[in-house]
Amino acid sequence: MGLLRAAARTAVIAGTATHVHGRVAARQQSRWAQQTAAPPAVAAPISPERDTATLIAQLKELGQLRDAGVLSEAEFEVQKARILQR
């Protein structure tokens, strides 16, 4: 009877492990599919109809914040790139 009990217990453990493995594999496959399906974000090209005056005003204000010490040089460069990529 001990051998039969051990065999049944092993079968239950193996079945549980197989079930868990299947669920984990399906979840990983779903995540990988979502990552490959989403196209990488591309910055929009600068359109000629943008308001140049607004763009210049934003850059001037950004420069003033840098000169006043509110922004570091690195922060200034990041924000300037963000404004120019719109």
Residue frames as qw, qx, qy, qz and C-alpha x, y, z in Angstrom:
[[0.000, 0.885, 0.465, 0.000, 0.00, 0.00, 0.00],
 [0.345, -0.741, 0.089, 0.569, 2.93, 2.36, 0.69],
 [0.370, -0.083, 0.586, 0.716, 4.19, 2.02, -2.88],
 [0.129, 0.636, 0.670, 0.359, 0.75, 2.82, -4.33],
 [0.203, -0.905, -0.277, 0.252, 0.43, 5.87, -2.07],
 [0.391, -0.539, 0.307, 0.680, 3.90, 7.14, -3.11],
 [0.306, 0.201, 0.674, 0.641, 3.05, 6.67, -6.80],
 [0.008, 0.801, 0.575, 0.168, -0.25, 8.53, -6.42],
 [0.303, -0.842, -0.084, 0.438, 1.43, 11.36, -4.53],
 [0.394, -0.288, 0.474, 0.733, 4.12, 11.67, -7.19],
 [0.221, 0.471, 0.694, 0.498, 1.45, 11.79, -9.91],
 [0.111, -0.903, -0.410, 0.068, -0.40, 14.59, -8.13],
 [0.365, -0.712, 0.152, 0.580, 2.81, 16.60, -7.63],
 [0.370, -0.043, 0.609, 0.700, 3.85, 16.11, -11.25],
 [0.135, 0.670, 0.655, 0.322, 0.40, 17.12, -12.48],
 [0.202, -0.914, -0.227, 0.270, 0.45, 20.27, -10.36],
 [0.401, -0.517, 0.349, 0.671, 3.93, 21.17, -11.58],
 [0.322, 0.249, 0.683, 0.606, 2.87, 20.68, -15.20],
 [0.014, 0.832, 0.543, 0.110, -0.19, 22.86, -14.69],
 [0.292, -0.851, -0.015, 0.435, 1.82, 25.66, -13.05],
 [0.428, -0.259, 0.512, 0.698, 4.48, 25.47, -15.76],
 [0.262, 0.504, 0.680, 0.463, 1.82, 25.78, -18.45],
 [0.084, -0.924, -0.369, 0.062, 0.28, 28.86, -16.85],
 [0.374, -0.716, 0.199, 0.556, 3.66, 30.58, -16.39],
 [0.414, -0.012, 0.626, 0.661, 4.67, 29.80, -19.98],
 [0.170, 0.702, 0.618, 0.311, 1.36, 31.17, -21.30],
 [0.199, -0.929, -0.180, 0.257, 1.75, 34.37, -19.28],
 [0.411, -0.518, 0.388, 0.642, 5.31, 34.90, -20.51],
 [0.367, 0.269, 0.689, 0.564, 4.27, 34.24, -24.10],
 [0.053, 0.864, 0.493, 0.086, 1.50, 36.82, -23.75],
 [0.287, -0.853, 0.054, 0.432, 3.92, 39.43, -22.41],
 [0.433, -0.262, 0.558, 0.658, 6.43, 38.76, -25.19],
 [0.293, 0.535, 0.679, 0.410, 3.69, 39.02, -27.80],
 [0.056, -0.944, -0.306, 0.110, 2.61, 42.40, -26.41],
 [0.378, -0.693, 0.264, 0.554, 6.18, 43.69, -26.45],
 [0.375, -0.058, 0.663, 0.646, 6.80, 42.68, -30.03],
 [0.213, 0.671, 0.671, 0.233, 3.38, 43.85, -31.24],
 [0.090, -0.937, -0.183, 0.284, 3.78, 47.41, -29.96],
 [0.628, 0.588, 0.012, 0.509, 5.79, 49.50, -32.42],
 [0.515, -0.277, -0.245, 0.773, 8.55, 51.62, -30.93],
 [0.037, 0.911, 0.299, -0.281, 7.65, 55.22, -30.27],
 [0.548, 0.265, 0.250, 0.753, 8.98, 57.56, -32.91],
 [0.091, -0.531, -0.197, 0.819, 9.28, 61.28, -32.41],
 [0.448, 0.772, 0.451, -0.021, 6.95, 63.23, -34.63],
 [0.517, 0.223, 0.197, 0.802, 8.69, 65.27, -37.28],
 [0.046, -0.486, -0.214, 0.846, 8.60, 69.02, -36.90],
 [0.373, 0.662, 0.619, 0.200, 5.75, 70.29, -39.00],
 [0.314, 0.234, 0.146, 0.909, 6.19, 73.52, -40.92],
 [0.254, -0.673, -0.373, -0.585, 2.88, 74.91, -39.67],
 [0.574, -0.485, -0.487, 0.446, 4.08, 75.04, -36.06],
 [0.080, -0.980, -0.105, -0.149, 3.93, 78.41, -34.44],
 [0.666, 0.324, -0.286, 0.608, 7.54, 79.56, -34.52],
 [0.128, -0.655, 0.214, -0.713, 6.88, 82.43, -32.13],
 [0.820, -0.483, 0.045, -0.303, 5.59, 80.02, -29.48],
 [0.935, 0.051, -0.171, 0.306, 8.61, 77.77, -29.96],
 [0.405, 0.501, -0.262, 0.719, 11.03, 80.68, -29.55],
 [0.418, -0.648, 0.150, -0.619, 9.17, 81.93, -26.47],
 [0.938, -0.334, -0.050, -0.078, 9.39, 78.49, -24.85],
 [0.813, 0.196, -0.203, 0.509, 13.12, 78.26, -25.56],
 [0.107, 0.623, -0.226, 0.741, 13.72, 81.77, -24.17],
 [0.661, -0.588, 0.097, -0.456, 11.81, 80.93, -20.99],
 [0.972, -0.126, -0.118, 0.157, 13.79, 77.74, -20.67],
 [0.585, 0.411, -0.235, 0.658, 17.04, 79.69, -21.04],
 [0.221, -0.673, 0.188, -0.680, 15.94, 82.15, -18.37],
 [0.868, -0.450, 0.011, -0.210, 15.22, 79.28, -15.96],
 [0.887, 0.092, -0.164, 0.423, 18.69, 77.90, -16.62],
 [0.314, 0.554, -0.203, 0.744, 20.32, 81.32, -16.14],
 [0.469, -0.646, 0.130, -0.587, 18.41, 81.82, -12.88],
 [0.012, 0.369, -0.876, 0.310, 19.74, 78.51, -11.58],
 [0.762, -0.019, 0.298, -0.575, 16.36, 76.79, -11.49],
 [0.962, 0.262, 0.023, -0.065, 17.47, 74.23, -14.10],
 [0.571, -0.491, 0.518, 0.406, 20.82, 72.54, -14.36],
 [0.197, 0.520, -0.572, -0.603, 22.56, 72.35, -17.72],
 [0.043, 0.017, 0.984, 0.172, 21.53, 68.70, -18.13],
 [0.247, 0.555, 0.706, -0.363, 17.88, 69.48, -17.30],
 [0.247, 0.677, -0.099, -0.686, 17.98, 72.37, -19.74],
 [0.114, 0.336, -0.789, -0.501, 19.25, 70.13, -22.55],
 [0.127, 0.250, 0.959, -0.033, 16.58, 67.50, -21.88],
 [0.254, 0.676, 0.497, -0.481, 13.76, 70.06, -21.89],
 [0.186, 0.619, -0.342, -0.682, 15.15, 71.79, -24.97],
 [0.022, 0.122, -0.919, -0.375, 15.22, 68.50, -26.86],
 [0.179, 0.453, 0.845, -0.219, 11.63, 67.77, -25.75],
 [0.253, 0.718, 0.184, -0.622, 10.43, 71.17, -27.02],
 [0.160, 0.541, -0.556, -0.611, 12.23, 70.82, -30.34],
 [0.060, -0.006, 0.974, 0.217, 10.86, 67.32, -30.98],
 [0.377, 0.471, 0.613, -0.511, 7.22, 68.34, -30.72]]
